[in-house]
Amino acid sequence: MIASTKRRKAITEALTLLLPGAPYADIEAIRADAGARHMKELPPSIAVWLATVAHVRHQHTDYEQLLAEGYDRDAARFFVIDRTNAVLTSWRATRLLDPDDEE
């Protein structure tokens, strides 16, 4: 199900605020994920943040490889946090992952 027009607009605004320098292809993937049915109950800014972190983790780090090597999710996430934040920084993100925060 596609998000309502009002929600799509709010997601676009949240993306613009969070990731002013992200590449178009990444923005489009994040926009689609943030608008997914399982995210609809979340505020747009939270949906965008969660979709962003998941996208960066899966597409721009060794997270999948670490899982394939037998690391559990928490350990794999720990090992890719610096790379995740480096990507977010290169996109001029207004928020970074805090290693002390629980997701």
JOTAQUI-V888604 format. One line per field, one symbol per residue. psi: psi as a letter, one per 20 degrees, with the letter a starting at -180 (. if undefined). Layout:
BEGIN
psi: ???
END
This chain:
BEGIN
psi: pqqrggggghggghggggmhjqqghgggggggghjqgiihiqqghggggghgggggghhjajggggghiiqrggggggijgggghgggghjkqjqrppiiqp.
END
